[in-house]
Amino acid sequence: MATRGSKSERGEVNSSQEYEVKYLAEKLGVSSQAIGGAKRATGSNDRKVIEKYIKDKSK
């Protein structure tokens, strides 16, 4: 039985998939542009790194 995406892909945010960016933006209460900015600032696609960056920035 096939599953969607590999486990390594599930922890990453793919900017070309609008629904992934939108989901994370809604989850964190920020704009999609803020997610893009966090990706550039951290240099990472890792969902946990982006979430931590945004949470730390909002303090």
N, C-alpha and C positions, 0 to 999 in steps of 0.2 A: 504494500500500500504506500503510495507516494504522499509525501507531505510538502507543504509549500515552503520553499526556501530551506537552505541548510541551517543548522543551528548557529553557525558563524554569521550568517546573514541576518538572523533575527535580532541580533544585538546591534545592528548598524542601521543608520538612517540613510536611505538612498534619496538624494535630492531630486532625481529624475522621476520618482514616484510621488506625485502630489499628495496622495492619501497618507503616506507615511509622515510627511512633514506636517500636514494638517492635523493628524492624530496627535503627534507629539506637542504641537503648538497648543491645541485645545487642552491636553492633559496638564501642561505646565502653566496655562493661562497667559500665553504670550502670542505674538504674531508669528506668522510663517517667516517673515523677514528676520525676526530675532533668532529663529532656529538657524537660518543661513549664516547670520553673523556669528553665532556661537560655534558653528562648524568651522568657519574661517579662523576665528580667534584661537580655537583649541587645536586646529589642524587635524581633527579626528572625526570619523563618522560614527564612533562608538556612542550608542544611546546613553549609557551611564555617564560618560564624560560630559556630554552635552547637557544632560539634566543637572549634573553637579555644577557646571559652569553657570547655568542660568539661575539656579537656586542661590549660589554664592553671590552672584551679581545683584540679586534682588534684596540682599540683606542691607 
